[in-house]
Every structure is written in C-alpha cells, then in structure tokens.
Amino acid sequence: MKKIFIVTFLFFSIHSQSQTYVKVNAMTTIFTIPNVGIETSIGEKSTLHFDALASFWKSVNGKPREFYTFTPEYRYHFKEKYNGFYAGAHIGASVFNFQKWNYINTNSYEKGVGYFIGSTIGYQVKLNDKFMLDCFLGGGWHQGFYKGYDLTTGERYEKAKNYNKSGEWFPYRGGVMVSYKLN
C-alpha cells in the first residue's frame, strides 16, 4: 500500500502543469497520520486537487486503526486560484482495517473497502510567491463494504454471506495544508 501511495504521488508530481502546489496537512501530521497532496491549475478559476491520507497504525490500545484514502477533487475558486474561498466536489476510495466509532468498547472491528462522494469548502492564503496555506473542511457519504471480526477469536461476528455494507453521512476531511509552489 505504501508503494502505491508513493508511486501515485510521484506520477502526479511529474505530470504537473504550471501553478502546481505540493501539500502536506499540518493538522493530521501532528497525529502521525500523513496527508499529502498536489493541486494544479486546469482553468481560469478551476484546479484539480489530489490527496492521499494514510494511518499506518496496525493497533492503538489493541484496536486496529489502519486506513488509506485517495481523493481526487475538482475545485472552483470564487476570487482567483490559490487565493480566497473555494468549493470542491470529490469522489474517492478507501481501504480500512478499523474499529468503527459505534463499536468502541467492544471486541469488534471491520476490514474492507469503500467509496465516498462529497464536497469541500476552504480558504487559501498566499504567504509569498512559493508558499500558501490551505484551510479546508469536507465530508459527504461513505459507503463501506466490509467483513466484521472479533478481536479475541478472529472469527466473523456478523452473518453477511460475503461483505456487509454500511453507509453513513459524516465529515471526513479537514485541516491546514502547507503548500509549496513547484514552478
């Protein structure tokens, strides 16, 4: 999974156009959950943003906390690109081995994949010619396909024949991206 993450990031970096920023989320980095991205111009007030978020934690207090998300997003900037308010729309994918919020204090966890569709609002501030801050918050619908397991026995706890399904509306993106202009 780490190799896919690195190759995807390098691919987008190499094929970047003018006015391209590479980004690191300062907020998630504090919690040792890296979130890196790239944003490039595709029109007068439009950009394409791609980021990947990864929690490599196999276990926190004996509970799995591992997940990966990949999010391509179209952004419309109301004033000008890379300066001021913007709104974005995205469709992304997730892979997880995680104990969901409604199973905390149990021995149950879920392992599976999912997709999400949602929107983001944000504000970008240019610090100088090379650096910018991108403050954002987003969320939407996440549809997961998973198998539920018991931590102590390793057996499935739910009775779904193949994969169980779970869909929820919730905020799942946010932070402050420290951005560096490539060209």
Protein Blocks (a to p, Z undefined) as FASTA:
>chain_A
ZZmmmmmmmmmmmmpcehiacdddfklmmnopacddddddfbfkbccdddddddfbfbgg
hiacbdcdddddddddfkbghiajdddddddddddddddfklgoiabdcddddddddddd
dddddfblmbccdddddddddddddddddfklopafbfcfklccddddddfbecjddddd
fZZ
